[in-house]
Amino acid sequence: FGARTRMDVLKLVETVSDPFDPNVVISDFARLFFPQPITDNQHTFLKGVLLPGLPDFEWTLEYSDYVNDPTNEEKAMAVDSKLRNLLTAMFNMPEFQLS
């Protein structure tokens, strides 16, 4: 009880069918972690967590920068932190609690 596991989110996102597309990242993660499909409103909410107020291409650029220079700590942390925020929001949703 109360134990925490450190997930390698950078490895996890590599399993997504198109990790350069934030909509696909959210959809694939939702299929992985939720027993039912998420609604459009939930998808929009989660995209706001991943990309607060930013257009989709910002994720594509940021993830591309990381993929092209994976040993760059700053680029890795930028992607890692966005993914952790997204997953934290997902794991706090009732849909995850029901899975």
C-alpha positions as CSV (number, residue, x, y, z in Angstrom):
1,F,0.0,0.0,0.0
2,G,1.4,3.4,-0.9
3,A,4.2,1.9,-3.0
4,R,5.3,3.9,-6.0
5,T,6.7,2.6,-9.2
6,R,8.8,4.7,-11.5
7,M,7.6,4.2,-15.1
8,D,9.9,4.8,-18.0
9,V,7.5,7.1,-19.9
10,L,10.0,7.7,-22.7
11,K,10.1,3.9,-23.4
12,L,6.3,3.7,-23.1
13,V,5.7,6.4,-25.7
14,E,7.9,4.5,-28.1
15,T,5.2,1.8,-28.2
16,V,2.6,4.2,-29.5
17,S,1.6,3.7,-33.1
18,D,2.6,7.3,-34.0
19,P,4.4,9.0,-31.0
20,F,4.9,12.2,-33.0
21,D,1.1,12.8,-33.1
22,P,-0.3,14.0,-29.7
23,N,-3.8,12.7,-30.6
24,V,-2.4,9.2,-31.3
25,V,-0.4,9.3,-28.0
26,I,-3.6,10.1,-26.1
27,S,-5.7,7.5,-28.0
28,D,-3.2,4.7,-27.7
29,F,-2.6,5.4,-24.0
30,A,-6.4,5.5,-23.4
31,R,-6.8,2.1,-25.1
32,L,-3.9,0.7,-23.0
33,F,-5.1,2.0,-19.6
34,F,-8.9,2.3,-19.8
35,P,-11.5,-0.5,-20.2
36,Q,-13.8,1.8,-22.3
37,P,-13.1,4.3,-25.1
38,I,-12.8,7.9,-23.9
39,T,-15.1,10.6,-25.0
40,D,-14.2,13.6,-27.2
41,N,-14.4,15.8,-24.1
42,Q,-12.0,13.6,-22.2
43,H,-9.6,13.5,-25.1
44,T,-9.7,17.3,-25.3
45,F,-9.1,17.6,-21.5
46,L,-6.1,15.2,-21.8
47,K,-4.7,17.1,-24.7
48,G,-4.9,20.2,-22.6
49,V,-2.8,18.5,-20.0
50,L,-0.2,17.3,-22.5
51,L,-0.1,20.6,-24.5
52,P,-1.5,23.3,-22.2
53,G,-2.7,25.9,-24.7
54,L,-0.3,24.8,-27.4
55,P,-1.0,23.6,-31.0
56,D,-0.4,20.0,-31.9
57,F,2.7,20.7,-33.8
58,E,4.5,21.8,-30.6
59,W,4.4,18.2,-29.4
60,T,5.6,16.9,-32.8
61,L,8.6,19.3,-32.7
62,E,9.5,18.7,-29.1
63,Y,9.3,14.9,-29.5
64,S,11.3,15.1,-32.7
65,D,14.0,17.1,-31.0
66,Y,14.2,14.4,-28.3
67,V,14.3,11.5,-30.8
68,N,17.0,13.3,-32.8
69,D,19.1,13.9,-29.6
70,P,18.0,11.4,-26.9
71,T,21.1,12.0,-24.7
72,N,20.2,15.7,-24.4
73,E,18.9,15.8,-20.8
74,E,16.9,19.0,-21.3
75,K,15.1,17.6,-24.4
76,A,14.5,14.3,-22.6
77,M,13.1,16.0,-19.5
78,A,10.8,18.3,-21.5
79,V,9.1,15.2,-23.1
80,D,9.3,13.1,-19.9
81,S,7.5,15.8,-17.8
82,K,4.7,16.3,-20.4
83,L,4.1,12.6,-20.5
84,R,4.2,12.2,-16.7
85,N,1.6,15.0,-16.4
86,L,-0.6,13.3,-19.0
87,L,-0.3,9.9,-17.3
88,T,-1.0,11.4,-13.9
89,A,-4.2,13.0,-15.2
90,M,-5.2,9.7,-16.8
91,F,-4.5,7.6,-13.7
92,N,-6.6,10.0,-11.6
93,M,-9.6,9.7,-13.9
94,P,-12.5,7.5,-12.7
95,E,-12.2,5.4,-15.9
96,F,-8.7,4.2,-14.8
97,Q,-9.9,3.5,-11.3
98,L,-12.6,1.2,-12.8
99,S,-10.1,-0.8,-14.9
